[in-house]
Amino acid sequence: MDLKPRCLDSYVKSDDSSRNVYHWLDWIIMENRELSMCEKIKTRKYTHLKPLSVNTLKKHMLELETVVQTSIRPNLKERRWALQSLLRRNMVFILSSLSP
């Protein structure tokens, strides 16, 4: 039985186009590269990824932003409520400590 950790790519079923966009986004975002990197001649020469335009990258980044916002919004609301509750309790404690 093979217990070695594997790349997530081996578990996700997707078409070639989606996988290509994912790899470009992963490379550019995780290494903090400029978006125009995908259109540079040298980059295209030394990568196995299929060519992609900056406009295509931007389109997919905006779609990804929407997905991420939707997935984290519920967690942020819960944390905001917890933080407000904590601040109220601390403020009451501080005010009661200051009163003679």
N, CA, C and O of each residue as an XYZ file, in Angstrom:
400
protein
N       0.844     -1.182      0.000
C       0.000      0.000      0.000
C       0.886      1.240      0.000
O       1.812      1.344      0.805
N       0.610      2.162     -0.884
C       1.402      3.381     -1.031
C       0.858      4.460     -0.098
O      -0.249      4.957     -0.309
N       1.622      4.828      0.929
C       1.169      5.829      1.892
C       1.839      7.182      1.695
O       1.682      8.076      2.526
N       2.574      7.338      0.621
C       3.249      8.608      0.365
C       2.221      9.698      0.075
O       1.234      9.461     -0.621
N       2.461     10.902      0.616
C       1.540     11.992      0.291
C       1.619     12.322     -1.191
O       2.694     12.289     -1.789
N       0.491     12.633     -1.765
C       0.445     12.943     -3.192
C      -0.064     14.350     -3.403
O      -0.698     14.953     -2.537
N       0.229     14.833     -4.549
C      -0.258     16.137     -4.954
C      -1.776     16.071     -5.096
O      -2.325     15.051     -5.510
N      -2.436     17.153     -4.753
C      -3.890     17.216     -4.861
C      -4.359     16.965     -6.290
O      -5.471     16.485     -6.509
N      -3.519     17.286     -7.248
C      -3.875     17.101     -8.661
C      -4.270     15.662     -8.981
O      -5.110     15.426     -9.849
N      -3.680     14.720     -8.299
C      -3.968     13.324     -8.608
C      -5.356     12.890     -8.130
O      -5.847     11.839     -8.541
N      -5.988     13.684     -7.272
C      -7.309     13.341     -6.747
C      -8.445     14.126     -7.397
O      -9.611     13.747     -7.278
N      -8.116     15.196     -8.069
C      -9.134     16.069     -8.649
C      -9.308     15.750    -10.128
O      -8.340     15.694    -10.886
N     -10.542     15.544    -10.517
C     -10.845     15.277    -11.923
C     -11.223     16.590    -12.593
O     -12.164     17.264    -12.173
N     -10.495     16.943    -13.621
C     -10.804     18.182    -14.340
C     -10.306     18.071    -15.775
O      -9.532     17.179    -16.121
N     -10.769     18.994    -16.590
C     -10.333     18.978    -17.985
C      -8.966     19.658    -18.101
O      -8.512     20.314    -17.164
N      -8.324     19.500    -19.241
C      -6.980     20.043    -19.451
C      -6.936     21.559    -19.332
O      -5.985     22.117    -18.786
N      -7.948     22.212    -19.836
C      -7.980     23.672    -19.795
C      -8.027     24.184    -18.354
O      -7.283     25.097    -17.997
N      -8.885     23.609    -17.538
C      -8.995     24.011    -16.128
C      -7.698     23.743    -15.381
O      -7.249     24.561    -14.579
N      -7.111     22.607    -15.650
C      -5.854     22.247    -15.000
C      -4.745     23.224    -15.399
O      -3.922     23.606    -14.567
N      -4.726     23.619    -16.652
C      -3.726     24.567    -17.133
C      -3.871     25.917    -16.426
O      -2.884     26.492    -15.968
N      -5.097     26.413    -16.341
C      -5.350     27.690    -15.655
C      -4.940     27.579    -14.192
O      -4.300     28.481    -13.652
N      -5.308     26.475    -13.554
C      -4.942     26.263    -12.153
C      -3.425     26.336    -11.955
O      -2.949     26.996    -11.032
N      -2.677     25.664    -12.814
C      -1.218     25.646    -12.662
C      -0.607     27.030    -12.894
O       0.327     27.420    -12.193
N      -1.124     27.767    -13.863
C      -0.637     29.133    -14.064
C      -0.931     29.983    -12.830
O      -0.053     30.698    -12.348
N      -2.157     29.912    -12.318
C      -2.520     30.696    -11.136
C      -1.675     30.301     -9.930
O      -1.193     31.160     -9.192
N      -1.505     29.023     -9.741
C      -0.702     28.532     -8.624
C       0.721     29.083     -8.698
O       1.244     29.592     -7.707
N       1.326     28.982     -9.839
C       2.693     29.443    -10.041
C       2.801     30.952     -9.805
O       3.670     31.403     -9.058
N       1.939     31.714    -10.427
C       2.024     33.173    -10.361
C       1.679     33.703     -8.972
O       2.365     34.587     -8.458
N       0.630     33.174     -8.368
C       0.203     33.676     -7.059
C       1.158     33.245     -5.955
O       1.583     34.071     -5.147
N       1.496     31.976     -5.911
C       2.322     31.464     -4.815
C       3.752     31.987     -4.854
O       4.423     32.018     -3.823
N       4.223     32.396     -6.015
C       5.567     32.958     -6.105
C       5.541     34.467     -6.298
O       6.565     35.089     -6.582
N       4.349     35.048     -6.137
C       4.183     36.498     -6.214
C       4.778     37.078     -7.501
O       5.509     38.067     -7.473
N       4.452     36.451     -8.610
C       4.948     36.894     -9.918
C       3.963     37.861    -10.544
O       2.795     37.914    -10.159
N       4.440     38.620    -11.506
C       3.540     39.517    -12.235
C       2.703     38.706    -13.216
O       3.150     37.683    -13.736
N       1.498     39.169    -13.457
C       0.591     38.427    -14.336
C       1.138     38.304    -15.755
O       0.903     37.303    -16.432
N       1.851     39.302    -16.191
C       2.377     39.280    -17.562
C       3.416     38.179    -17.777
O       3.835     37.922    -18.906
N       3.817     37.546    -16.704
C       4.783     36.452    -16.815
C       4.289     35.382    -17.790
O       5.088     34.782    -18.509
N       2.993     35.145    -17.817
C       2.457     34.078    -18.668
C       2.569     34.400    -20.155
O       2.433     33.507    -20.990
N       2.814     35.657    -20.492
C       2.931     36.047    -21.901
C       4.378     36.265    -22.343
O       4.636     36.558    -23.510
N       5.305     36.124    -21.423
C       6.713     36.347    -21.771
C       7.260     35.178    -22.585
O       6.945     34.015    -22.332
N       8.074     35.516    -23.550
C       8.630     34.517    -24.462
C       9.471     33.482    -23.716
O       9.337     32.284    -23.964
N      10.328     33.930    -22.814
C      11.196     32.997    -22.073
C      10.380     32.058    -21.190
O      10.678     30.867    -21.098
N       9.360     32.593    -20.550
C       8.511     31.748    -19.702
C       7.857     30.664    -20.537
O       7.856     29.492    -20.159
N       7.310     31.052    -21.657
C       6.635     30.080    -22.525
C       7.616     29.058    -23.092
O       7.260     27.907    -23.344
N       8.842     29.494    -23.286
C       9.853     28.589    -23.833
C      10.215     27.490    -22.832
O      10.433     26.342    -23.219
N      10.277     27.844    -21.547
C      10.774     26.900    -20.547
C       9.696     26.251    -19.678
O      10.015     25.616    -18.673
N       8.454     26.401    -20.045
C       7.401     25.737    -19.286
C       6.646     24.752    -20.166
O       6.576     24.905    -21.386
N       6.087     23.745    -19.523
C       5.257     22.777    -20.258
C       3.795     23.221    -20.289
O       2.971     22.586    -20.948
N       3.466     24.307    -19.581
C       2.085     24.796    -19.558
C       1.700     25.400    -20.900
O       2.529     25.976    -21.604
N       0.441     25.257    -21.231
C      -0.057     25.828    -22.490
C      -0.158     27.342    -22.346
O      -0.436     27.841    -21.256
N       0.063     28.074    -23.428
C       0.001     29.541    -23.372
C      -1.350     30.040    -22.860
O      -2.402     29.450    -23.109
N      -1.269     31.152    -22.135
C      -2.454     31.755    -21.548
C      -2.273     33.265    -21.584
O      -1.149     33.746    -21.444
N      -3.327     34.012    -21.765
C      -3.213     35.475    -21.797
C      -3.448     36.059    -20.407
O      -4.023     35.408    -19.535
N      -3.000     37.282    -20.218
C      -3.218     37.990    -18.956
C      -4.718     38.176    -18.727
O      -5.196     38.040    -17.601
N      -5.451     38.484    -19.778
C      -6.904     38.668    -19.643
C      -7.594     37.397    -19.143
O      -8.506     37.462    -18.318
N      -7.160     36.266    -19.638
C      -7.732     34.994    -19.181
C      -7.402     34.763    -17.714
O      -8.258     34.333    -16.942
N      -6.168     35.047    -17.331
C      -5.777     34.910    -15.927
C      -6.621     35.809    -15.032
O      -7.115     35.371    -13.993
N      -6.782     37.061    -15.434
C      -7.579     38.004    -14.639
C      -9.013     37.516    -14.483
O      -9.589     37.586    -13.397
N      -9.576     37.028    -15.564
C     -10.953     36.520    -15.537
C     -11.095     35.405    -14.501
O     -12.030     35.400    -13.701
N     -10.161     34.468    -14.529
C     -10.226     33.343    -13.596
C      -9.895     33.768    -12.169
O     -10.434     33.202    -11.218
N      -9.029     34.744    -12.009
C      -8.724     35.251    -10.668
C      -9.949     35.915    -10.050
O     -10.216     35.735     -8.862
N     -10.689     36.673    -10.837
C     -11.907     37.315    -10.330
C     -12.960     36.275     -9.956
O     -13.651     36.420     -8.948
N     -13.078     35.235    -10.763
C     -14.011     34.154    -10.433
C     -13.582     33.442     -9.152
O     -14.416     33.097     -8.315
N     -12.289     33.229     -9.010
C     -11.760     32.585     -7.816
C     -11.994     33.453     -6.584
O     -12.312     32.939     -5.511
N     -11.839     34.755     -6.734
C     -12.081     35.673     -5.621
C     -13.515     35.533     -5.111
O     -13.749     35.511     -3.903
N     -14.456     35.439     -6.020
C     -15.860     35.289     -5.643
C     -16.084     33.988     -4.867
O     -16.799     33.972     -3.866
N     -15.477     32.918     -5.328
C     -15.613     31.621     -4.655
C     -15.016     31.684     -3.253
O     -15.615     31.186     -2.300
N     -13.842     32.290     -3.122
C     -13.178     32.383     -1.818
C     -13.998     33.251     -0.865
O     -14.187     32.882      0.294
N     -14.483     34.389     -1.331
C     -15.302     35.257     -0.484
C     -16.538     34.520      0.021
O     -16.893     34.619      1.196
N     -17.180     33.792     -0.859
C     -18.380     33.045     -0.482
C     -18.065     31.986      0.568
O     -18.864     31.753      1.475
N     -16.916     31.351      0.449
C     -16.580     30.274      1.383
C     -16.111     30.788      2.746
O     -16.310     30.101      3.748
N     -15.499     31.967      2.816
C     -15.002     32.446      4.113
C     -15.960     33.407      4.813
O     -15.806     33.661      6.008
N     -16.932     33.939      4.102
C     -17.865     34.904      4.694
C     -18.531     34.377      5.972
O     -18.577     35.116      6.955
N     -19.048     33.147      6.014
C     -19.674     32.662      7.258
C     -18.700     32.631      8.440
O     -19.083     32.962      9.562
N     -17.462     32.243      8.200
C     -16.465     32.207      9.276
C     -16.158     33.600      9.796
O     -15.983     33.792     10.999
N     -16.094     34.559      8.908
C     -15.795     35.924      9.323
C     -16.922     36.496     10.172
O     -16.664     37.210     11.140
N     -18.167     36.190      9.820
C     -19.301     36.674     10.611
C     -19.248     36.106     12.019
O     -19.480     36.836     12.983
N     -18.947     34.819     12.161
C     -18.839     34.194     13.481
C     -17.714     34.826     14.290
O     -17.886     35.102     15.477
N     -16.592     35.053     13.677
C     -15.453     35.639     14.388
C     -15.723     37.087     14.769
O     -15.323     37.535     15.843
N     -16.400     37.818     13.893
C     -16.721     39.204     14.195
C     -17.615     39.265     15.430
O     -17.410     40.103     16.309
N     -18.602     38.381     15.496
C     -19.499     38.350     16.642
C     -18.714     38.018     17.907
O     -18.917     38.656     18.940
N     -17.822     37.030     17.844
C     -17.019     36.635     19.003
C     -16.112     37.774     19.443
O     -15.947     38.004     20.641
N     -15.527     38.485     18.498
C     -14.648     39.605     18.825
C     -15.439     40.735     19.473
O     -14.985     41.325     20.453
N     -16.612     41.040     18.938
C     -17.441     42.093     19.526
C     -17.847     41.721     20.946
O     -17.833     42.572     21.836
N     -18.201     40.481     21.162
C     -18.582     40.013     22.489
C     -17.411     40.139     23.459
O     -17.580     40.592     24.591
N     -16.231     39.739     23.013
C     -15.033     39.830     23.839
C     -14.713     41.281     24.167
O     -14.377     41.596     25.309
N     -14.812     42.163     23.186
C     -14.545     43.580     23.423
C     -15.536     44.163     24.419
O     -15.144     44.940     25.291
N     -16.807     43.807     24.310
C     -17.814     44.302     25.258
C     -17.488     43.851     26.674
O     -17.551     44.649     27.608
N     -17.141     42.578     26.841
C     -16.808     42.073     28.184
C     -15.591     42.793     28.743
O     -15.576     43.177     29.912
N     -14.562     42.978     27.906
C     -13.356     43.666     28.372
C     -13.635     45.120     28.699
O     -13.084     45.657     29.660
N     -14.489     45.768     27.906
C     -14.821     47.160     28.158
C     -15.564     47.289     29.488
O     -15.297     48.215     30.254
N     -16.483     46.380     29.768
C     -17.211     46.394     31.040
C     -16.228     46.200     32.187
O     -16.319     46.891     33.202
N     -15.293     45.271     32.037
C     -14.293     45.030     33.077
C     -13.432     46.266     33.307
O     -13.174     46.642     34.451
N     -12.990     46.895     32.230
C     -12.138     48.089     32.346
C     -12.906     49.225     33.011
O     -12.379     49.891     33.902
N     -14.137     49.450     32.589
C     -14.937     50.526     33.172
C     -15.227     50.263     34.646
O     -15.206     51.191     35.455
N     -15.496     49.016     34.999
C     -15.763     48.711     36.409
C     -14.491     48.848     37.242
O     -14.566     49.161     38.430
N     -13.346     48.623     36.649
C     -12.073     48.783     37.361
C     -11.759     50.249     37.601
O     -11.122     50.592     38.596
N     -12.198     51.111     36.703
C     -11.901     52.537     36.816
C     -12.834     53.258     37.777
O     -12.470     54.300     38.322
N     -14.015     52.728     37.992
C     -14.962     53.432     38.860
C     -14.530     53.304     40.320
O     -14.063     52.246     40.739
N     -14.689     54.413     41.116
C     -14.229     54.398     42.527
C     -15.089     53.556     43.439
O     -14.813     53.462     44.634
